[in-house]
Amino acid sequence: MTAIPSYSPHSGGIRFHTKTADTLAAASDNFLAQLEQLGLQDAVESAVQPCGAGTARSFYLRPHLAAQWAPGLDTTGLNQRLQLDTEGQAEDLEREILLAMLLSPVGFEFAGHTELASAMRIRRNIVLAARKTALAFHTTEAERPEDCWTYIAGKGFTVRPGHALIPALQKATQPDTSGKLYSFSCYRATEYVILLAIAQELEHCNPALMQALQQQWERRPIMSGQFHDVFLYEYGSMEAPLPPKYYVPGDRLWFRNPDAHSSDVTGYEGSWVFYLGGGLFTNFWKREQPYTLTAKCLELFHWRHATYTDSAGELQINESIVEARVKDSMADAKQSAEILELMLRLREPKGVYQSGGCIDTSREYPRGVCPGTADMVLPAF
């Protein structure tokens, strides 16, 4: 069995890696000021660490607090344990993001405090946008607001010239803005939410990169594997998996359908979501009902009980059956516990369906965006 990393302050947390001692000192001072503003200055320890080029300093949660606030690196209970109101108080959302990052078994590395501050704002933007995102459920159709988007064969949906990227993304994903639900996959929706969050930060911190992003989406959008490579870091792996209940608000992640038969239904291979904090995950089909980890696991488990072949010979899933099964399991504590024991296992490799669960071994988050340290390199046209 693959070993899951445990809490190790000197290898995880938040790490500043700079070229000179002066820039490291400035980053550290600014971070300490941020911690004091949030009332977390006494909860954090730090250590200067050797590195190949330049200097580095790591910050991490004191071990005894890590054990109290996130036993087993379970960050889904941080809000409850610390009585944070992340929906009503902006600073509480910042606290949860920061505390979860400080708990990471894999270090989050930054070239300075400016980059960390931008990363935290992007995560906040992701959470706020994801809460507002709702889609029309359809596994094969795709549509966008026609006034600001157009489809080009071989390229995909591009933004019409003269239409700003940020409101175009909001109109496509947020029915409060457009007055309509649009159909596209949950995977593409996660890309739009991430792109929106990045663009909102670039508008303030890096206008030149924002302009390049605008031009990119007017000519050729970046999608799928290329989107991941250009815009995202991935932390955790099959060889060194993250703990099953470790999440940072703003993380993008995948829940795998571990059932071989129902996973052959188009759109039901798994589920792409964002972690919203407070133990909740996005539900793009019913945004007012975000998933708990339990509810998400039960839903994926019961896909296997709702699979049927339609008149055209295509595999389908009956969502009404899924909902009824989940409701019954929620009401039966013993059954729910038995299902969770199976589903909270780490997922197996692609093509393997033996005894794994639905939990992925990694999470994703956006790359650096600040002038001079940004590592988002847009492809040449």
N, C-alpha and C positions, 0 to 999 in steps of 0.2 A: 504494500500500500504506500502511495506517495505521502511523504511527511508534509503536514501543513505548518507553515511558519508560525511561531508563537511570538508574543510580544518581546521584542529585543530592542531596547532604547538605542543602542549604539549602531544599529543597522537600519532603523526605520525613522519614522517621524518626518520632520521638515529639515532640509539640509540646504544651506547656502554654500555655493562653490564659486568663488570669485578669483580674479587674477591677482589681486594685491591684498595685503593685510588691511589697508585703509578702506577699500571697498567692502571687505568682509565686516569690518567694524561698523561701517555705516549701515549695512544691511541688518546686522544684529541689533544695533541701537534702535532702528526704526521698528523692527519686529517686537522688541521688548516694550516699546511705547504702545504698539498696537495691543499687546497682551494686557498691559496695564489699563488701557482704555476699556477693554472688555472684562476686566476684573479677574484675569487668568494668570497674572504674573507669578503667583505663588504655586501654581499647579504645574509649572514647566521647569525642566532642567535642561542643561545644554553641555556640549563637549566639543572642543576643537579637535579635529581629526586630520590625520595625514592624508594627502592625496597627491596624485602624480604631478599636476601642474597647478600652481596657485595655492589657495588655502580654503579650508572648509570648516563649517561649524554646524552641528546638528542640534535641533531642539526637539524635545520629546516630553510626553506626559510622565510625571513622576509614577514609578511602578505601582505604588500602593493605590494611587488614584485610578490608574488604568484598571487595576483589579476590581475596584469598587464600581467604577462607572461603566466599564465595558468588559465584564468577565468573559473570558474566552474570546476576546476581541469581537464581541457581539455589540455592534454600534447601533442596532435597531432600537435599543432601549435608552439611548442617551437622553432624549428629550424628557422621558418620563422620570428618569432618575434625577435629572438636574432641574426639572420643572421649567423647561424652556417652551416659549410660545413662538415657534418659528413662523407661523402664519400671521400672527398679529404684530410681532416685533422684529424689525429688520436686524437688529443687533443679535437677537437670539439665533437667527438663521446663520449669521456670521460665526457665532460661537460654535454652533454644531458642526459647521464645515471645518473650522479650524481644529476643534477637538478631535474629530474623526481623522483628519490628516496627521495630527500629532500621534495618533494611535497606530498609524500604518506600520505593518511589519516590513514594508518595502519603502525605502526613503523617497519622498517627493523632493526633487532637487531643483533649485532655482539659482539663476545668475545674480540675483539681488532681490531686495524687498519689493521693488517696483513690480517685478515679474510675479512674485507671490501675490501681491495685492490685486493685480490684474486677473490672475488665475482664480482667486476667490470671488471676484466680481463676476467672472464668466460662469462659475458654478452657480452663483446666486441667480444670474440671468437665466441659466438653464432651468433651474427649479421654478422660477416665476413663469417662464414661457411654457414649460411643460404642464404646469397646473392649468393653463388656459387652453391647451391644445385639445382638440376633439376632431375626430375623423368620421366619415361615413364608412361603415364596415363593408369592404369588398376586397376579395383576395386577388382579383385579376384586373379590375378597372383602375384607371388613373385619370385625374382631372385637376385643373388649376383654375383660379379666377382668370377669365379670358381677357379682361381689360389690361392686366399687367403681366400675364404669362402667355407664352406661345410654345407649341410643340414643334420641334424640328427633328425629322427623321435622322437617326444616326447620332444625335446629340442629346435629346431629351428635352425637358421643359426649360426654356430660357426666359429671362426677364426681358420684357419689351424695353427697348431704349427709351429713356425719358422717365422710367419708373424706378424709384429708389428701391434697393434690395430689401431694406429692413421692413418697410410697410408691405412690400410684396409677400415676404415670408409670413408676416403676421396675418395678412388677409387669407393666405392659403391654409393656415393651420388653426387660426383662432376665430371661431364663429361669432364671438362678440364683436369682432372687427368687420367681418364680411357679411354676417347674417345668414351664412350657409355652411353646411358641412361638405367637405370635398373628399373624394375617394382616393386614397393611395396607401401604400403599405406602411405598417408600423415602422419598418426599417428606414424607409425614405423619410418618414415623419421625424424620426430621431435625428437624421441628418439636417433637416430644416431647422429643428430646434437648436441644435448645436451651432449651425451656421448663423442663426439669428443672434444667439448669445455672444458669439465671437464678434459679429458685426457691430453689435451695440457697444462693446468694449473698444473696438478699433476706432469707432467714430470719435471717441474722446482721447485715446492714447496713441493711435497710430493712423492718422488720416490717409497717409500715402498707401498703406496696405489695404485700408478700407476701399480706396478708389480702385485698386487692383482687383479686389474681390468683386466689386460692382461690375467692372469690365469683364471679369471671368464669367459671371453668370449671365451676362448679356450675350456672350459668344459661345461658350461651351461649359455647362455645369460639370462639377466634379462629383462623382458618385461612387458608391459601393467600395470596392477595395482601394481604389485611388483616394477616395475621401478619407478613409481610415489612415492611409499612409501620409497624406498631406497635413491633416488637421489634428490627428489624435496620437496620444501615447497610450500604450497598453501596459498595465502592471499586473503581476501575477502570471502564471503559466501552468501548463499541464505538469511540468517538472517541479515547479514550486508554487502550488496553488494558494490563493488567498483563503482565509477562513470563511466558511460558508455563510456566516452572518456579519461579515465585515463589509460595510458600504460607506461611502462618503456622499453627502448630498451633491447632486450633479453628475455622478457616475453614470455612464451608459453601460448596460449589461444585457446579457442574453440568458433567458431561461430555456433550457433545452427540453424538448419533448422526448422522454426516454423510452417511449413505446414505438417499436419498429413499424407497426401497422398504421396507426393513426398519424404518424409523422410523415406518411406518404401523401397526406392531404395537403394540397397547395395552400400555403399560408399557415400551416400548423406544425411546421418543423420545429418551432420554438416560438419565443416571444421576446422582442426587443423592447426594453423599458428604460426609464431613468429612475434612480433612487431620489425621492423627494425629501428625505429626512423624516424623522419621527416614526420610522418603521413602515413608511408607505412608499409604494411604487406606482408609476403612472398607469392609468387605464384610459387609453386614447378613445375608446368606444363609449365609455361612461365616465367622463372626467370627474363627475361629482362623487364617484365611488372608487377612489384609488385603492389599489390592492394592499393588503397586509402580506407579509411573507407566507403566512398560512393560507390565505385565500388564493394567492397565486399558485402555490404548490397544489392545492386541491383542484383548481381549474385544469391545470396541465395534466394531472393524474386522470381526471374523468374524461378527457378527450377520447381515451381508448374505449369508453363505454357509450360513446355517441357517434361512432363512425358507421356510415352506411354507404351503399352504392346507389347513385341516382339512375334515372331512366336512360341517361346517356352513357352509363357504365363508368362514371367518374366517382371517385371516393369523395365523400362530403362528411361534415360534422354537424350534427343538430345541436345548436347552441341552447335550445330550450331544455334538452336532456342534460346538458352540462350544468346549467344553472340549477336544475332540480337536484341533481346528484350532489353538487357542492353544498346546497342548502341542507340536505339530509346529513352529509358528513359533518358539517359545522355543528349540527345538533347532537351528534354522537361523539362524545369525547374520546372514547376508546378507538373508534374507527378513524377519527381524525388523527390521533396520535400514531396509529399504525401506518397511515398514508404518509405522514410527515417523516417518519423514520426512513421510509424508502426515498422520498423525494428530496430530502435535505442532504442526500449523498452528493458528492461531486459528480459531474457528468463524465461520461466515458468519451474516448476519442471518436472522431467521425466514423460512421459506419459500424460502430460497436453498440449492441443493445443486449447487455447481459444482466448487470446488477447495479448500474449507475442511476443517479438521480437527475434532477433538473438544474442543479447549481453549477454555474460556470466557474472556472478556475481563475478568471481574470476580470478586470474592469477597464474602462476606457475614459479618458478625459482629454481636454484640448491642450495643444502645444502652446509654447510661449509666443507672445504677441507684441512685446514692447520694442520700440526702435533700438537697434543695436544688439538686442538679445533674442529677437523673434526667430523661431526656427520653423515657421510655416513657409515653405517654398512653393509658390504656385507654379504649375507647369507652363512652359512656353507655348504660345499659340502656334 
